[in-house]
Amino acid sequence: MIPVHLDPAFVQIALIGNGLVTLRRLRWLREGGADPRVFADDPSAALAQEAGLALRIGLPSDADLTFFQLIWIADLPETKASALAACARAFGRLVNVEDVNALCDFHSPAVVRRGALTLSAGTGGASPTAARAARGRLARAFDQDWESALTEISAARARLRAEGAAPAALKADAEERLRRRGLLEP
């Protein structure tokens, strides 16, 4: 696996599905700053309510699939999911079909967010339970102080860059700020 953090401001994302797993994935995507288009041929009431204006009733057409770079599929019979995944791949799109590793080009990690710090644990689909357990350990190891530390470091970095500081000075300043908070190992 190659871990990558994508900026949803630059990636078009589709979510296809009808039920609880789709709803959980929608929440997960939105927590990361994405506003995916949601396609559902038979959406649950909860999914319809939460998706709001992002919801399109029906499955995406071939033309719809060409618009998106990343596509998550959940809560569909495997035959429908497989056909959608094959079509999307034919257009060079990356696809994740929840809990069907053979149909996944990428996997969704378990995530801990501390402001600008995003930590992820993934198993390549081998065990979502193990990824969630790792997420729990990460959450305990990286407490909420990281969020304020990153806010402080980011502001200092911007100021130092504006003053013309060299990369080594930026690194030294960030390390010192982390060390003062007890967040950097000696």
DOVEX-589713 format. One record per residue (C-alpha): x, y, z; residue number from 1; residue in three letters. Coordinates in pm, whole numbers. Example, Ala and Ser with C-alpha at 12.3 -4.5 7.8 and 13.67 -1.06 7.14 Angstrom:
+--------+--------+--------+-----+-----+
!     px !     py !     pz !   k !   r !
+--------+--------+--------+-----+-----+
!   1230 !   -450 !    780 !   1 ! ala !
!   1367 !   -106 !    714 !   2 ! ser !
+--------+--------+--------+-----+-----+
***
This chain:
+--------+--------+--------+-----+-----+
!     px !     py !     pz !   k !   r !
+--------+--------+--------+-----+-----+
!      0 !      0 !      0 !   1 ! met !
!    108 !    355 !    -72 !   2 ! ile !
!    -39 !    601 !    179 !   3 ! pro !
!   -153 !    925 !     16 !   4 ! val !
!   -346 !   1218 !    160 !   5 ! his !
!   -568 !   1378 !   -104 !   6 ! leu !
!   -702 !   1732 !    -96 !   7 ! asp !
!  -1074 !   1700 !   -172 !   8 ! pro !
!  -1072 !   2054 !   -314 !   9 ! ala !
!   -890 !   1912 !   -618 !  10 ! phe !
!  -1049 !   1566 !   -652 !  11 ! val !
!  -1399 !   1490 !   -773 !  12 ! gln !
!  -1551 !   1218 !   -555 !  13 ! ile !
!  -1858 !   1001 !   -602 !  14 ! ala !
!  -2025 !    782 !   -343 !  15 ! leu !
!  -2264 !    516 !   -468 !  16 ! ile !
!  -2492 !    317 !   -239 !  17 ! gly !
!  -2812 !    309 !    -42 !  18 ! asn !
!  -2777 !    229 !    326 !  19 ! gly !
!  -2590 !    247 !    653 !  20 ! leu !
!  -2242 !    174 !    514 !  21 ! val !
!  -2291 !    446 !    253 !  22 ! thr !
!  -2406 !    686 !    524 !  23 ! leu !
!  -2096 !    608 !    735 !  24 ! arg !
!  -1871 !    660 !    432 !  25 ! arg !
!  -2045 !    992 !    354 !  26 ! leu !
!  -1976 !   1112 !    709 !  27 ! arg !
!  -1614 !    994 !    686 !  28 ! trp !
!  -1563 !   1178 !    356 !  29 ! leu !
!  -1720 !   1496 !    489 !  30 ! arg !
!  -1502 !   1482 !    802 !  31 ! glu !
!  -1207 !   1496 !    562 !  32 ! gly !
!  -1346 !   1803 !    388 !  33 ! gly !
!  -1501 !   1630 !     85 !  34 ! ala !
!  -1844 !   1704 !    -55 !  35 ! asp !
!  -1906 !   1394 !   -265 !  36 ! pro !
!  -2186 !   1349 !   -514 !  37 ! arg !
!  -2406 !   1068 !   -381 !  38 ! val !
!  -2585 !    829 !   -617 !  39 ! phe !
!  -2848 !    596 !   -473 !  40 ! ala !
!  -3114 !    397 !   -654 !  41 ! asp !
!  -3297 !    320 !   -327 !  42 ! asp !
!  -3156 !    546 !    -54 !  43 ! pro !
!  -3243 !    491 !    309 !  44 ! ser !
!  -3427 !    781 !    470 !  45 ! ala !
!  -3122 !    862 !    683 !  46 ! ala !
!  -2892 !    868 !    379 !  47 ! leu !
!  -3133 !   1085 !    180 !  48 ! ala !
!  -3163 !   1331 !    467 !  49 ! gln !
!  -2791 !   1355 !    535 !  50 ! glu !
!  -2685 !   1367 !    168 !  51 ! ala !
!  -2928 !   1650 !    102 !  52 ! gly !
!  -2864 !   1831 !   -225 !  53 ! leu !
!  -2565 !   1607 !   -302 !  54 ! ala !
!  -2802 !   1313 !   -361 !  55 ! leu !
!  -2889 !   1196 !   -712 !  56 ! arg !
!  -3159 !    932 !   -727 !  57 ! ile !
!  -3043 !    643 !   -946 !  58 ! gly !
!  -2711 !    486 !  -1025 !  59 ! leu !
!  -2458 !    689 !  -1221 !  60 ! pro !
!  -2445 !    666 !  -1599 !  61 ! ser !
!  -2124 !    596 !  -1787 !  62 ! asp !
!  -2100 !    970 !  -1857 !  63 ! ala !
!  -2142 !   1045 !  -1486 !  64 ! asp !
!  -1854 !    813 !  -1399 !  65 ! leu !
!  -1613 !    998 !  -1631 !  66 ! thr !
!  -1648 !   1310 !  -1414 !  67 ! phe !
!  -1505 !   1158 !  -1094 !  68 ! phe !
!  -1150 !   1058 !  -1003 !  69 ! gln !
!  -1237 !    858 !   -689 !  70 ! leu !
!  -1544 !    642 !   -650 !  71 ! ile !
!  -1665 !    461 !   -339 !  72 ! trp !
!  -1935 !    196 !   -376 !  73 ! ile !
!  -2120 !     45 !    -79 !  74 ! ala !
!  -2448 !   -125 !      6 !  75 ! asp !
!  -2507 !   -258 !   -346 !  76 ! leu !
!  -2539 !   -618 !   -460 !  77 ! pro !
!  -2197 !   -738 !   -576 !  78 ! glu !
!  -2316 !   -777 !   -936 !  79 ! thr !
!  -2417 !   -409 !   -954 !  80 ! lys !
!  -2105 !   -298 !   -768 !  81 ! ala !
!  -1881 !   -506 !   -994 !  82 ! ser !
!  -2039 !   -365 !  -1311 !  83 ! ala !
!  -2005 !     -7 !  -1187 !  84 ! leu !
!  -1645 !    -66 !  -1078 !  85 ! ala !
!  -1553 !   -218 !  -1416 !  86 ! ala !
!  -1708 !     73 !  -1603 !  87 ! cys !
!  -1532 !    330 !  -1384 !  88 ! ala !
!  -1197 !    152 !  -1428 !  89 ! arg !
!  -1247 !    152 !  -1805 !  90 ! ala !
!  -1244 !    532 !  -1777 !  91 ! phe !
!   -928 !    522 !  -1563 !  92 ! gly !
!  -1105 !    599 !  -1237 !  93 ! arg !
!  -1002 !    463 !   -897 !  94 ! leu !
!  -1265 !    256 !   -720 !  95 ! val !
!  -1328 !    120 !   -373 !  96 ! asn !
!  -1606 !   -134 !   -325 !  97 ! val !
!  -1660 !   -164 !     49 !  98 ! glu !
!  -1553 !   -504 !    184 !  99 ! asp !
!  -1474 !   -654 !   -158 ! 100 ! val !
!  -1094 !   -639 !   -180 ! 101 ! asn !
!  -1081 !   -783 !   -531 ! 102 ! ala !
!  -1277 !   -479 !   -654 ! 103 ! leu !
!  -1068 !   -216 !   -472 ! 104 ! cys !
!   -799 !      0 !   -630 ! 105 ! asp !
!   -752 !    171 !   -294 ! 106 ! phe !
!   -863 !    119 !     66 ! 107 ! his !
!  -1006 !    358 !    321 ! 108 ! ser !
!   -793 !    386 !    633 ! 109 ! pro !
!   -905 !    438 !    988 ! 110 ! ala !
!   -834 !    806 !   1063 ! 111 ! val !
!   -745 !   1025 !   1359 ! 112 ! val !
!   -772 !   1401 !   1304 ! 113 ! arg !
!   -597 !   1657 !   1520 ! 114 ! arg !
!   -653 !   1982 !   1334 ! 115 ! gly !
!   -416 !   1984 !   1038 ! 116 ! ala !
!   -262 !   1656 !   1151 ! 117 ! leu !
!   -422 !   1355 !    987 ! 118 ! thr !
!   -304 !   1013 !   1099 ! 119 ! leu !
!   -420 !    698 !    928 ! 120 ! ser !
!   -398 !    326 !    982 ! 121 ! ala !
!   -470 !     82 !    705 ! 122 ! gly !
!   -437 !   -288 !    646 ! 123 ! thr !
!   -500 !   -297 !    272 ! 124 ! gly !
!   -841 !   -442 !    343 ! 125 ! gly !
!   -698 !   -736 !    540 ! 126 ! ala !
!   -873 !   -639 !    863 ! 127 ! ser !
!  -1076 !   -323 !    920 ! 128 ! pro !
!  -1098 !   -428 !   1285 ! 129 ! thr !
!   -718 !   -419 !   1318 ! 130 ! ala !
!   -709 !    -77 !   1148 ! 131 ! ala !
!   -967 !     55 !   1396 ! 132 ! arg !
!   -761 !    -84 !   1686 ! 133 ! ala !
!   -453 !     94 !   1551 ! 134 ! ala !
!   -659 !    412 !   1517 ! 135 ! arg !
!   -744 !    385 !   1888 ! 136 ! gly !
!   -377 !    366 !   1979 ! 137 ! arg !
!   -296 !    660 !   1752 ! 138 ! leu !
!   -575 !    865 !   1912 ! 139 ! ala !
!   -430 !    801 !   2258 ! 140 ! arg !
!    -72 !    871 !   2147 ! 141 ! ala !
!   -160 !   1193 !   1965 ! 142 ! phe !
!   -385 !   1390 !   2200 ! 143 ! asp !
!   -570 !   1714 !   2131 ! 144 ! gln !
!   -259 !   1922 !   2212 ! 145 ! asp !
!   -135 !   1841 !   1863 ! 146 ! trp !
!   -408 !   2056 !   1710 ! 147 ! glu !
!   -305 !   2372 !   1895 ! 148 ! ser !
!     63 !   2293 !   1839 ! 149 ! ala !
!     10 !   2272 !   1464 ! 150 ! leu !
!   -187 !   2597 !   1462 ! 151 ! thr !
!    101 !   2767 !   1645 ! 152 ! glu !
!    368 !   2610 !   1421 ! 153 ! ile !
!    179 !   2699 !   1104 ! 154 ! ser !
!    148 !   3066 !   1206 ! 155 ! ala !
!    516 !   3082 !   1302 ! 156 ! ala !
!    616 !   2909 !    978 ! 157 ! arg !
!    421 !   3161 !    769 ! 158 ! ala !
!    579 !   3451 !    957 ! 159 ! arg !
!    930 !   3306 !    926 ! 160 ! leu !
!    885 !   3235 !    555 ! 161 ! arg !
!    768 !   3593 !    499 ! 162 ! ala !
!   1086 !   3708 !    675 ! 163 ! glu !
!   1293 !   3493 !    438 ! 164 ! gly !
!   1394 !   3217 !    681 ! 165 ! ala !
!   1580 !   2920 !    536 ! 166 ! ala !
!   1424 !   2571 !    546 ! 167 ! pro !
!   1663 !   2470 !    827 ! 168 ! ala !
!   1536 !   2758 !   1041 ! 169 ! ala !
!   1174 !   2656 !    978 ! 170 ! leu !
!   1254 !   2302 !   1086 ! 171 ! lys !
!   1443 !   2415 !   1397 ! 172 ! ala !
!   1157 !   2645 !   1501 ! 173 ! asp !
!    896 !   2371 !   1459 ! 174 ! ala !
!   1111 !   2122 !   1652 ! 175 ! glu !
!   1160 !   2368 !   1938 ! 176 ! glu !
!    787 !   2441 !   1960 ! 177 ! arg !
!    709 !   2066 !   1966 ! 178 ! leu !
!    984 !   2004 !   2224 ! 179 ! arg !
!    847 !   2277 !   2455 ! 180 ! arg !
!    507 !   2107 !   2451 ! 181 ! arg !
!    662 !   1766 !   2516 ! 182 ! gly !
!    551 !   1641 !   2175 ! 183 ! leu !
!    895 !   1574 !   2029 ! 184 ! leu !
!   1105 !   1290 !   2157 ! 185 ! glu !
!   1451 !   1401 !   2274 ! 186 ! pro !
+--------+--------+--------+-----+-----+
***
